[in-house]
Amino acid sequence: MDRYIGIDAHSESCTVAVMGPSGKRIRQQVVDTQAAVLINLLKGVAGDKYVCIEEGQLAEWLVEALGPHVKEIVVVQPPEHSGRKSDLDDAWALAERIRVRADGTYVFKPTTQYRALREAVRAHITAVKEQTRAKNRFRSLLRSRGIPKLDASIYEPESRLQWLAKLPPAYRRRAEWLAQQVDSTTAAQALTEKWLVEEGQKVSEVQRLKTVPGLGDVRAAQIVALIVTPHRFRTTRQFWSYCGLGIVTRASNEWKRASDGRWQHVQGSVQMRGLNLNRQPILKAVFKGAAISVLGKDNPFREHFQRLIANGTAPHLARLTIARRIAAATLTIWKNKEDYELSKHHSTKAA
């Protein structure tokens, strides 16, 4: 007998709801957020167990801990709530969701695969964010005092004294404190990048993706760590949407009655509304950055970009096209387990 279980997890407690195949509510219970407690509860439920949890800070840990003890465990993005809401309501809604296989966004949760690489990538992403924030705070202070011609030298310890001397004495101590944050976050960023490169060298998929133009040690490692397996995506368009490179269109009033009485599709009724917002932001930055990188070198991507510009395409749309082509090439060679070869690159003519 199948049992469908919804778990609304919090840092201290988990609300568990058990539902039968017909939708009958069988059991509800609040337990401590401890792996052993949850496993014992699941062992006390007879039949094949299907578990549904919401995406959150505890989701990956729950998948690792409970996965071996159930037939299936899925992670979903929490939907927007309206009206009455409680932990028990959420748990029953999760159980019902997996029972009827409701539509929605299901989150991929790898367990031990590429664990060391994924941790290195996470640390690097955090370090880059902290470094950027520290630099922005320091630069903002200098700008607030009207200091002109600020360049990258303001972040270098060797030239910092001349910049601090331009501040009034009352502001220098805070500027020194902010500069220390810049130095510490820069050192941390360099350390995490070295860690990331070391872990990437141990993974053959990272080395394979580095053969794609525009992808280096950091970008290739980020792609592998965030996607884990290319077989998550059946088509290139699915991959584009996940990376935030999918084009959103809207159409309305598409059909008109022709003079002969037949319905005729109206040309131009479909309008572009930009790129999809539900995406992985790091991957979007990776492929857009790769597109900018390849445009500075002689390669088929640059030739394609130049043809698009000559044909009247806006530069930002031409760069998007190149980013989509790089993403498509990345997915293909990863699935086929082959290195990128320039001889296999099909030159695309601008329409």
Secondary structure, DSSP 8 states (H G I E B T S, - for coil): -EEEEEEEE-SSEEEEEEE-TTS-EEEEEEEES-HHHHHHHHHTS-SEEEEEEESSTTHHHHHHHHGGGSSEEEEE------S---HHHHHHHHHHHHHHT--S-EE----STTHHHHHHHHHHHHHHHHHHHHHHHHHHHHHHTT-----GGGG-GGGHHHHHTTS-HHHHHHHHHHHHHHHHHHHHHHHHHHHHHHHHTT-HHHHHHTTSTT--HHHHHHHHHHHS-GGG-SSHHHHHHHTT--EEEEE-S-EEE-TTS-EEE-TT-EEEEEE-SSS-HHHHHHHHHHHHHHTTS-SHHHHHHHHHHHTT--HHHHHHHHHHHHHHHHHHHHHHT----GGG-------
